[in-house]
Amino acid sequence: MRVLAVACAMTAVVLAPTEADAIVGGTVAPPAPWGAQVYTDEPGRPADGFVCGGTIIAPRWVLTARHCVDADDGMRVRIGANTFGAGTEVRVDGKNPLIDSDIALLHLSRPVCTRYAKLADTDPSPGEVDSIYGWGRETPGGPPAPRLKVAEVTVLPAGGRTDMFGGRALVNEGRTGAAMPGDSGGPQFHDGEQVGVASMLDHDGNDPNGTAVYSSVAAHRDWIRSTAGV
C-alpha cells in the first residue's frame, strides 16, 4: 500500500503484534495502520458506541458503509491501533453517504498522518482469494473482537446480487473465516488494494464458511476521487 506525503500533525501509531487466535474464525491481523473504528454518540449504545469498521484513505477521509452513518448523532473514529478501543480518536465533522450504494465517506475534523488504504479500480474475479478485516463479534451474541481480525475469503459470482442499498456488490465465501455483525464497513482487500466495503451477511452469524455481500469500491471510484481526492 502506498504512503502519501501530507502536511498534517503526526499521529502515534499503536500497533498490536500478530498472534494466533481462533469476523468467525480467522486470526489476529498483522499491523493495519489504515484501520478505523467508527463510533456514534447515540446514548445507550454498547461498547462505547462502536458501530462499524472502516479504512482511512486520505488524511481527513474514512471509508465505511452507508448503513453505519447515523444522520442525527455525532460520530468519531479511532485510528492507528489493532486493539479495540485504542488508537487516536478524531471527531467526524462531515458525513457523505451515497444514495444508491452501501458506501459512505466520513470527513475528519483534523488530518491524521498514517499509511492509507489504497483503493482498487477494478473488481476481483470469481475464484480469487481475498482478505477481509474487522473487529466484529467472534461469537453470535458476543462483544467486538479485542483485536482486529483477518480471514481469507473466496470471491463468488455476484449472480445479480446487490448491496443493502442496491449498489454493485461483491459476494464472498469464508475460507478461514467469515464476516460477523460488527464487521460492517470493514474492508475486503485484493492484492493490497481495497475492493469492497462490508454490507450484509448471508449466514446465521456462526459459520466460518458463510457468505457475505460487500459493496464494490471500483463501482464508485469516480465519486470517491471527486469527494476525497484519492
C-alpha positions as CSV (number, residue, x, y, z in Angstrom):
1,M,0.0,0.0,0.0
2,R,1.3,3.5,-0.8
3,V,2.3,6.1,1.7
4,L,1.0,9.5,0.8
5,A,3.1,12.5,1.7
6,V,0.9,15.0,3.5
7,A,1.2,18.1,5.7
8,C,-0.5,17.2,8.9
9,A,0.2,16.6,12.6
10,M,1.8,13.1,13.0
11,T,-0.3,10.6,15.0
12,A,1.4,8.0,17.1
13,V,0.5,4.6,15.6
14,V,-0.1,2.0,18.2
15,L,0.0,-1.5,16.6
16,A,-0.6,-4.8,18.2
17,P,1.7,-7.8,17.3
18,T,0.5,-10.6,15.2
19,E,-0.6,-13.6,17.3
20,A,-2.7,-16.8,16.7
21,D,-6.4,-16.6,17.6
22,A,-9.2,-18.8,16.8
23,I,-15.0,-12.0,11.9
24,V,-16.0,-16.2,12.9
25,G,-12.7,-18.0,12.6
26,G,-9.8,-16.0,11.2
27,T,-6.7,-14.9,13.0
28,V,-5.5,-11.7,14.7
29,A,-4.4,-9.3,11.9
30,P,-0.9,-8.0,11.4
31,P,-0.3,-4.2,11.8
32,A,-3.0,-2.3,9.9
33,P,-2.4,1.4,10.3
34,W,-5.2,2.2,7.8
35,G,-7.8,0.5,10.1
36,A,-10.5,2.7,11.6
37,Q,-13.1,2.0,14.3
38,V,-16.3,4.0,13.8
39,Y,-18.3,5.2,16.8
40,T,-21.6,7.0,17.3
41,D,-22.6,9.5,20.1
42,E,-26.0,7.9,20.3
43,P,-26.7,7.3,24.0
44,G,-27.2,3.8,25.3
45,R,-25.0,2.1,22.6
46,P,-22.9,-0.8,23.9
47,A,-19.1,-0.9,23.5
48,D,-18.8,2.8,24.0
49,G,-20.8,3.5,20.8
50,F,-18.9,1.3,18.4
51,V,-20.9,0.7,15.2
52,C,-18.6,-0.3,12.4
53,G,-15.2,-0.7,10.9
54,G,-13.7,1.4,8.2
55,T,-10.5,2.5,6.5
56,I,-8.6,5.8,6.4
57,I,-8.0,6.6,2.7
58,A,-6.6,10.1,3.0
59,P,-5.5,12.5,5.8
60,R,-9.1,13.6,6.6
61,W,-11.3,10.8,5.0
62,V,-12.5,7.5,6.3
63,L,-14.4,5.0,4.0
64,T,-17.1,2.9,5.6
65,A,-20.7,1.6,4.9
66,R,-23.7,3.9,4.4
67,H,-25.7,1.9,6.9
68,C,-23.1,2.8,9.6
69,V,-23.6,6.5,9.3
70,D,-26.3,8.0,11.6
71,A,-27.9,11.0,10.2
72,D,-28.5,12.8,13.5
73,D,-26.0,11.8,16.2
74,G,-22.4,12.9,16.2
75,M,-19.6,10.4,15.3
76,R,-15.9,9.8,15.9
77,V,-13.3,7.4,14.8
78,R,-10.3,5.7,16.3
79,I,-7.3,5.2,14.0
80,G,-3.9,3.5,14.3
81,A,-4.5,0.6,16.7
82,N,-5.2,-3.1,16.1
83,T,-6.6,-3.2,19.7
84,F,-10.3,-2.5,20.1
85,G,-11.0,0.8,21.8
86,A,-7.4,2.0,21.4
87,G,-5.8,4.4,18.9
88,T,-6.1,8.1,18.3
89,E,-9.7,9.5,18.5
90,V,-10.8,12.1,15.9
91,R,-14.2,13.7,15.6
92,V,-16.2,13.4,12.4
93,D,-17.3,16.8,11.1
94,G,-18.9,15.7,7.9
95,K,-20.8,12.7,6.5
96,N,-21.1,11.8,2.8
97,P,-23.3,8.8,2.2
98,L,-24.1,7.6,-1.3
99,I,-27.8,7.3,-2.0
100,D,-27.7,4.2,-4.2
101,S,-25.0,2.1,-2.6
102,D,-23.9,1.0,0.9
103,I,-20.8,3.2,0.9
104,A,-20.1,6.4,2.8
105,L,-17.2,8.8,3.4
106,L,-16.6,10.5,6.8
107,H,-14.7,13.8,6.9
108,L,-12.4,14.2,10.0
109,S,-12.1,17.3,12.0
110,R,-8.3,17.2,11.6
111,P,-5.8,15.4,9.4
112,V,-4.2,12.1,10.5
113,C,-0.8,11.0,9.2
114,T,-0.6,7.2,8.8
115,R,-0.5,4.7,6.0
116,Y,-3.6,5.0,4.0
117,A,-5.6,2.2,2.3
118,K,-5.0,2.0,-1.5
119,L,-8.3,1.7,-3.4
120,A,-8.8,-0.7,-6.4
121,D,-10.1,0.5,-9.8
122,T,-11.5,-3.0,-10.7
123,D,-13.4,-5.8,-9.0
124,P,-11.7,-9.1,-8.3
125,S,-12.7,-12.1,-10.4
126,P,-14.7,-15.0,-9.1
127,G,-12.4,-17.7,-7.7
128,E,-9.9,-15.1,-6.4
129,V,-8.8,-15.3,-2.8
130,D,-9.2,-12.0,-0.8
131,S,-8.8,-10.9,2.8
132,I,-11.4,-9.3,5.0
133,Y,-10.8,-7.4,8.2
134,G,-12.9,-6.3,11.2
135,W,-13.5,-6.0,14.9
136,G,-16.9,-7.8,14.6
137,R,-18.1,-10.4,17.1
138,E,-16.3,-13.7,17.4
139,T,-19.5,-15.4,18.6
140,P,-23.1,-14.6,17.6
141,G,-24.0,-12.7,20.8
142,G,-20.5,-11.7,21.9
143,P,-18.8,-8.3,22.2
144,P,-16.5,-6.9,19.5
145,A,-13.2,-8.8,19.0
146,P,-10.5,-7.4,21.3
147,R,-8.0,-7.3,18.3
148,L,-8.5,-6.6,14.6
149,K,-9.2,-9.9,12.9
150,V,-8.4,-11.1,9.3
151,A,-9.7,-14.0,7.3
152,E,-9.3,-15.3,3.8
153,V,-12.4,-15.5,1.6
154,T,-13.2,-16.7,-1.9
155,V,-14.8,-14.3,-4.4
156,L,-18.1,-15.8,-5.7
157,P,-20.1,-14.8,-8.8
158,A,-22.4,-11.9,-7.8
159,G,-25.3,-13.5,-9.6
160,G,-27.3,-10.3,-9.7
161,R,-26.9,-9.6,-6.0
162,T,-26.7,-6.0,-4.9
163,D,-25.6,-4.5,-1.6
164,M,-28.0,-3.3,1.1
165,F,-29.0,-0.2,-1.0
166,G,-28.9,-1.6,-4.5
167,G,-25.3,-0.9,-5.4
168,R,-22.9,-3.2,-7.2
169,A,-21.8,-6.0,-5.0
170,L,-19.0,-8.4,-4.3
171,V,-20.0,-11.7,-2.8
172,N,-17.5,-13.8,-0.8
173,E,-17.4,-17.1,1.0
174,G,-15.3,-17.8,4.0
175,R,-12.2,-19.9,3.7
176,T,-10.5,-19.3,7.1
177,G,-13.3,-17.2,8.5
178,A,-16.4,-15.1,7.6
179,A,-17.8,-11.6,8.4
180,M,-19.9,-11.2,11.5
181,P,-22.1,-8.5,13.0
182,G,-19.8,-5.6,13.8
183,D,-17.6,-6.1,10.7
184,S,-19.9,-3.8,8.7
185,G,-18.0,-1.0,7.0
186,G,-14.7,-3.0,7.1
187,P,-12.6,-3.7,4.1
188,Q,-12.1,-6.6,1.6
189,F,-8.6,-6.5,0.1
190,H,-7.3,-8.0,-3.1
191,D,-3.5,-7.8,-3.9
192,G,-3.0,-5.0,-1.4
193,E,-5.9,-2.8,-2.6
194,Q,-9.3,-2.4,-1.0
195,V,-12.0,-3.8,-3.3
196,G,-15.0,-3.9,-1.0
197,V,-16.9,-2.5,2.0
198,A,-18.8,-4.9,4.2
199,S,-22.6,-4.6,3.7
200,M,-24.6,-7.7,4.6
201,L,-24.3,-11.2,6.0
202,D,-25.7,-14.3,4.2
203,H,-25.3,-16.6,7.1
204,D,-26.5,-17.0,10.7
205,G,-23.5,-15.4,12.3
206,N,-21.8,-18.6,13.4
207,D,-20.5,-20.0,10.1
208,P,-16.7,-19.7,9.3
209,N,-17.5,-20.6,5.8
210,G,-20.5,-18.4,5.5
211,T,-21.1,-15.9,2.6
212,A,-21.3,-12.1,2.8
213,V,-22.1,-9.2,0.5
214,Y,-19.6,-6.3,0.2
215,S,-20.1,-3.0,-1.7
216,S,-17.9,-2.6,-4.7
217,V,-15.2,0.1,-4.3
218,A,-14.4,0.1,-8.0
219,A,-18.0,0.9,-8.9
220,H,-17.7,4.3,-7.1
221,R,-14.1,5.3,-7.7
222,D,-15.1,8.5,-9.6
223,W,-17.3,9.6,-6.7
224,I,-14.6,8.8,-4.1
225,R,-12.0,10.7,-6.1
226,S,-14.2,13.7,-6.6
227,T,-15.1,13.7,-2.9
228,A,-11.9,12.7,-1.1
229,G,-9.3,13.4,-3.8
230,V,-7.9,9.9,-3.9
